[in-house]
């Protein structure tokens, strides 16, 4: 029996979804014993900088491991230095996101970028959830190291690239196969975190544009919310209420209720400025929603070109015209466990 350890030091919704489902898949294999150690998704700055210290004294990490699979939030180079049991065991580092492709420049970003690079170098293998994620990490790391004043070793980024691969977060849903039957009003759902990197400013412009057309529509705004909400979200809800066009709002606690809600809509909309895979859009597709997304980010890997917009005005055009002409949903076969599971088995078996 081979002992596998999965580490998730900032176990938010998407990270927990990946961890639990991957752990379940691996535990079903005859030769794997899987242990999962997750830390709550709070105190981001401390969690990012302090997870190696926390894990170095964590009792569940004591023992003999055949392989460790850790998210990129793990400060792996420090963890290997602080915990003797981690020094010789092979580690696969999984990137749900990277610190080079976020919009804006917030406090501590440079430190997180450097930590990403050190962790990737410390890992035996690096996995990204999309080609977009891998490309932007490698390009960002190369650009950052070129800015350093001296003594940067050659081939650092190439070393990471050579030991990297792409394995997406697998879906736990089967696609319905055909778009939900269109009728009036057009039901649109925006299902993302209520934060600035998900583009509430873009959403506001799109809503304003839709309200200037003759389209009868209803927009639901669901997703994880925090104490501070973007002001645009309040403005959007007020505008929609005034036109009787506001659907469901807030975070849907029950996954069953959330999936049922997706199945009641015709379009799943993204306005994101950063997205490394797009599980919320994929879940919408699986429930029969046509995706309408920016012509950018990871969306170009699976959303048809005619449903991707280059401007807010283009998004309004797609929503009022193009979606009425669509009869097929994009295929997500490569994101199902039938494809993703064997890729993980091959990777894990290669180390143990």
GIWOJO-V838002 format. One record per residue. N is the residue number from 1. RES is the residue in one small letter. PHI is phi in whole degrees, -180 to 180 (NA if undefined). OMEGA is omega in radians with two decimals (* if undefined). Layout:
# GIWOJO-V838002
N:RES:PHI:OMEGA
N:RES:PHI:OMEGA
This chain:
# GIWOJO-V838002
1:x:NA:-3.14
2:x:-97:-3.10
3:x:-95:3.13
4:x:-111:3.11
5:x:-122:3.07
6:x:-111:-3.14
7:x:-113:3.08
8:x:-137:-3.02
9:x:-77:3.03
10:x:-137:-2.87
11:x:-89:3.06
12:x:-72:-3.01
13:x:-56:-3.07
14:x:-71:3.12
15:x:-68:3.12
16:x:-66:3.10
17:x:-57:3.12
18:x:-64:-3.07
19:x:-61:-3.08
20:x:-66:-3.10
21:x:-73:3.07
22:x:-66:3.11
23:x:-60:3.12
24:x:-65:3.13
25:x:-62:-3.09
26:x:-66:-3.14
27:x:-67:3.12
28:x:-77:3.13
29:x:-77:-2.99
30:x:-63:-2.95
31:x:-103:-3.04
32:x:-113:2.94
33:x:-111:-2.97
34:x:-111:3.01
35:x:-118:3.14
36:x:-119:3.10
37:x:-128:-3.09
38:x:-118:3.05
39:x:-114:-3.09
40:x:-60:-3.13
41:x:-84:3.10
42:x:-149:-3.14
43:x:53:-2.95
44:x:-54:-3.07
45:x:-62:3.12
46:x:-67:-3.11
47:x:-63:-3.12
48:x:-66:-3.08
49:x:-87:-3.00
50:x:-101:-3.03
51:x:-64:3.13
52:x:-67:3.08
53:x:-67:3.13
54:x:-61:-3.11
55:x:-68:-3.08
56:x:-63:3.14
57:x:-112:-3.08
58:x:-77:-3.06
59:x:-62:-3.09
60:x:-74:3.11
61:x:-85:3.08
62:x:-69:-3.14
63:x:138:-3.14
64:x:-107:-3.09
65:x:-113:3.06
66:x:-90:3.11
67:x:-161:3.03
68:x:-115:3.02
69:x:-116:-3.04
70:x:-128:3.05
71:x:-74:-3.10
72:x:-70:2.98
73:x:-70:-3.14
74:x:-73:3.04
75:x:-81:-2.91
76:x:-68:-3.12
77:x:-63:3.10
78:x:-70:-3.13
79:x:-63:3.12
80:x:-63:3.13
81:x:-75:-3.05
82:x:-90:-3.06
83:x:-122:-3.05
84:x:-61:-3.10
85:x:-71:-3.12
86:x:-96:-2.95
87:x:-74:-3.05
88:x:-108:-3.12
89:x:-75:3.07
90:x:-66:-3.11
91:x:-128:2.97
92:x:-102:-3.14
93:x:-101:-3.07
94:x:-109:3.14
95:x:-99:2.93
96:x:-74:-3.12
97:x:-153:2.99
98:x:-133:-3.02
99:x:-88:-3.12
100:x:-102:-3.02
101:x:-113:3.08
102:x:-87:3.09
103:x:-71:3.08
104:x:80:-3.11
105:x:-135:-3.11
106:x:-101:-3.10
107:x:-59:3.08
108:x:88:-3.07
109:x:-63:-3.11
110:x:-60:3.13
111:x:-62:3.14
112:x:-68:3.10
113:x:-65:3.11
114:x:-62:3.12
115:x:-61:3.07
116:x:-56:-3.12
117:x:-65:-3.13
118:x:-61:-3.14
119:x:-65:3.12
120:x:-63:3.10
121:x:-66:-3.10
122:x:-76:-3.09
123:x:-80:3.04
124:x:-80:3.09
125:x:-151:-3.11
126:x:-123:-3.13
127:x:-118:3.07
128:x:-113:-3.11
129:x:-85:3.08
130:x:-157:3.07
131:x:-66:3.07
132:x:-59:3.13
133:x:-63:3.14
134:x:-63:-3.09
135:x:-62:-3.09
136:x:-69:3.06
137:x:-65:-3.09
138:x:-64:3.11
139:x:-66:-3.14
140:x:-66:3.12
141:x:-65:3.11
142:x:-62:-3.13
143:x:-65:-3.13
144:x:-66:-3.11
145:x:-65:3.09
146:x:-67:3.13
147:x:-82:-3.11
148:x:-70:-2.96
149:x:-69:-3.12
150:x:-167:2.96
151:x:60:3.05
152:x:-80:-3.13
153:x:-61:3.10
154:x:-77:2.99
155:x:79:-3.10
156:x:-62:-3.09
157:x:-69:3.11
158:x:-63:3.10
159:x:-61:3.11
160:x:-67:-3.13
161:x:-59:-3.08
162:x:-66:-3.13
163:x:-111:-3.11
164:x:-115:3.06
165:x:-153:3.13
166:x:-119:3.00
167:x:-135:-3.08
168:x:-70:2.94
169:x:-66:-3.07
170:x:-78:3.08
171:x:-82:3.06
172:x:-106:-3.09
173:x:-128:2.94
174:x:-96:-3.14
175:x:-70:3.13
176:x:-74:3.03
177:x:102:-3.10
178:x:-140:3.13
179:x:-62:3.03
180:x:-61:-3.07
181:x:-60:-3.14
182:x:-73:2.98
183:x:-152:-3.10
184:x:-114:0.05
185:x:-78:3.04
186:x:-68:-3.10
187:x:-98:-3.10
188:x:-112:3.08
189:x:-126:3.05
190:x:-111:-2.93
191:x:-124:-3.04
192:x:-138:3.01
193:x:-59:3.13
194:x:-84:3.13
195:x:-138:-2.97
196:x:-66:-3.12
197:x:-72:3.07
198:x:-94:2.94
199:x:73:3.08
200:x:-63:3.08
201:x:-67:3.05
202:x:-62:-3.12
203:x:-61:3.12
204:x:-60:3.14
205:x:-64:3.12
206:x:-65:3.12
207:x:-62:3.10
208:x:-60:3.12
209:x:-67:3.13
210:x:-64:-3.12
211:x:-69:3.10
212:x:-89:3.12
213:x:-100:3.10
214:x:-91:-3.08
215:x:-67:2.98
216:x:-87:-3.07
217:x:-144:3.04
218:x:-136:-3.08
219:x:-116:3.05
220:x:-98:-3.12
221:x:-122:-3.09
222:x:-126:3.13
223:x:148:-3.10
224:x:-66:-3.13
225:x:-122:-3.10
226:x:-131:-3.06
227:x:-57:3.11
228:x:-100:-3.13
229:x:-110:3.08
230:x:-57:-3.11
231:x:-61:-3.14
232:x:-61:-3.12
233:x:-65:3.10
234:x:-65:3.13
235:x:-62:-3.13
236:x:-62:-3.13
237:x:-63:3.12
238:x:-63:3.14
239:x:-64:-3.11
240:x:-70:3.10
241:x:-60:-3.11
242:x:-64:-3.13
243:x:-106:-3.12
244:x:55:-3.08
245:x:-118:-3.13
246:x:-93:3.10
247:x:-93:3.13
248:x:-73:3.10
249:x:-137:3.05
250:x:96:-3.12
251:x:-88:3.13
252:x:-95:-3.03
253:x:-66:-3.08
254:x:-82:3.11
255:x:-65:3.11
256:x:-61:3.12
257:x:-65:3.12
258:x:-63:-3.14
259:x:-66:3.08
260:x:-63:3.12
261:x:-64:3.08
262:x:-57:-3.11
263:x:-67:3.11
264:x:-91:-3.09
265:x:-110:-3.13
266:x:-100:-3.04
267:x:-133:2.96
268:x:-109:-2.95
269:x:-112:2.99
270:x:-121:3.00
271:x:-125:-2.97
272:x:-65:3.00
273:x:-101:2.96
274:x:-144:3.09
275:x:-160:-3.03
276:x:-97:2.97
277:x:-146:3.09
278:x:98:-3.12
279:x:-59:-3.10
280:x:-64:3.08
281:x:-69:3.13
282:x:-62:3.10
283:x:-63:3.08
284:x:-62:3.11
285:x:-61:3.14
286:x:-60:-3.13
287:x:-96:3.01
288:x:96:3.14
289:x:-89:2.97
290:x:-77:-3.14
291:x:-85:2.99
292:x:-126:-2.97
293:x:-139:2.98
294:x:-61:3.10
295:x:-85:-2.96
296:x:-169:3.00
297:x:59:-3.12
298:x:-76:-3.07
299:x:-63:-3.10
300:x:-66:-3.11
301:x:-83:-3.11
302:x:-150:3.11
303:x:-93:-3.14
304:x:-58:-3.07
305:x:-56:-3.07
306:x:-70:3.12
307:x:-107:3.09
308:x:-109:-3.07
309:x:-111:3.13
310:x:-101:3.11
311:x:-153:3.11
312:x:-64:3.10
313:x:-66:3.08
314:x:-64:3.11
315:x:-62:3.11
316:x:-61:3.12
317:x:-62:-3.14
318:x:-62:-3.10
319:x:-68:-3.09
320:x:-90:-3.02
321:x:-129:-2.93
322:x:-67:-3.08
323:x:-63:3.13
324:x:-69:-3.05
325:x:-102:-3.05
326:x:-91:3.13
327:x:-122:-3.11
328:x:-133:3.01
329:x:-94:3.08
330:x:-65:3.14
331:x:-77:3.07
332:x:-120:-3.09
333:x:-58:-3.10
334:x:-71:-3.10
335:x:-106:3.10
336:x:-89:-3.10
337:x:-62:3.12
338:x:-60:3.11
339:x:-99:-3.05
340:x:-74:-3.09
341:x:-57:3.12
342:x:-60:3.09
343:x:-64:3.08
344:x:-68:3.12
345:x:-58:-3.13
346:x:-64:-3.13
347:x:-65:-3.12
348:x:-63:-3.13
349:x:-61:3.13
350:x:-68:-3.13
351:x:-104:-3.08
352:x:-124:*
